[in-house]
Amino acid sequence: MNYRVAALKSIRAGFSRKRLGRGIGGAIAALLLLPLPSLAHHAMGGELPTSPIEGFVSGLAHPVIGLDHLAFVVAVGLLAAVSAWGIAIPMVFVLAAMAGAGLHLTGVTLPAAELVISGSVLGFGVLLALRDRPQSIVITGLAALAGLFHGYAYGEAIFGAGAMPLAAYLAGFTTVQMGIAMAAFFFGRQLKQGSTALFMQRAGLVICGIGAAFLATTLVNTLLPV
């Protein structure tokens, strides 16, 4: 009888993990396929947040309404799932993004930020699609470097706001990025061993396509400004 109970519990747990994995995977796919505008700044109609609530909502929205940012955060989480350093990778990225936003707010200029952001999406898509990836320390270093530029772009949306909306904005975009990255991370860890490589390759190709589209658009806008 104990063996039967244990078997039933095991089956239920496996079914629950499967449903959870499908749910997270579907959410990630839906987010990546949303027809969202390039480098959208915040959810306040182009206006600076004037209260902590507006700042927090704007911070939550920025990494989501910018498809390039969203694709990169998902890529970071998925790469973390198949890397030895695990959740340390998205944590480093999020901290670097905060530092990048701080650089912008203090008046420091990072050159070619939009090109680097688009290139980072393409590059991390390539890393996902590869079977033989660099060591975790290399991926973490690249995530940190990219985080500075992604955070720098976030800083543009809040430049000139008051201290309280600014603090709430930083908390908002940090929270949503970590949440998305962790969802992608746990989804990647839930995949069966035999299906992980194929899924990562396909996800990498999708993210490569997003990064290539943004990079091409950025290059055209840079070389042929309207």
C-alpha angles and dihedrals in degrees: 000000000000090000091053093049091048091049092050091050090050092051092048092049092049091049091049092050090048092052091046092049092050091048094051092042091052091049091051092049092048092050093050093050097050111120094236127163123256118264095348107183110211146331098256098090093260093307125121115253112256100189137040091252092053089045093051093047090048090050091050092050102045100074090043103047091048103074093197091056092044094050091050094050090050089049091051091052094047093047089050089055092061098036129090093233092057117179091006087081098061090040091056090046093051093048091048090050090055089050091049091052088050091053091054093048091052091053099257113144122217109202122236092002096165092049092050092047093051091044091051091056091051092045096051090047087056091049090053093049094050120095094205107048129183119264119283093255090060093048090048092050091050090048090052092049092048090046091061091057096042089049090047088058090049089054091060091066094057101034109134097018124129124267098260098047087044094053091046091049092053090049091049099052092042091052096048095045093051091046094052093044092049092048089053090045095053092043090054091049091051094058117107114254094247095050100043097084093048094047093048091049092052093044089048092053091050091050090045088056092050092048093047092051093050093044092051091048092048092049092050092048090048097047097035107031115189 
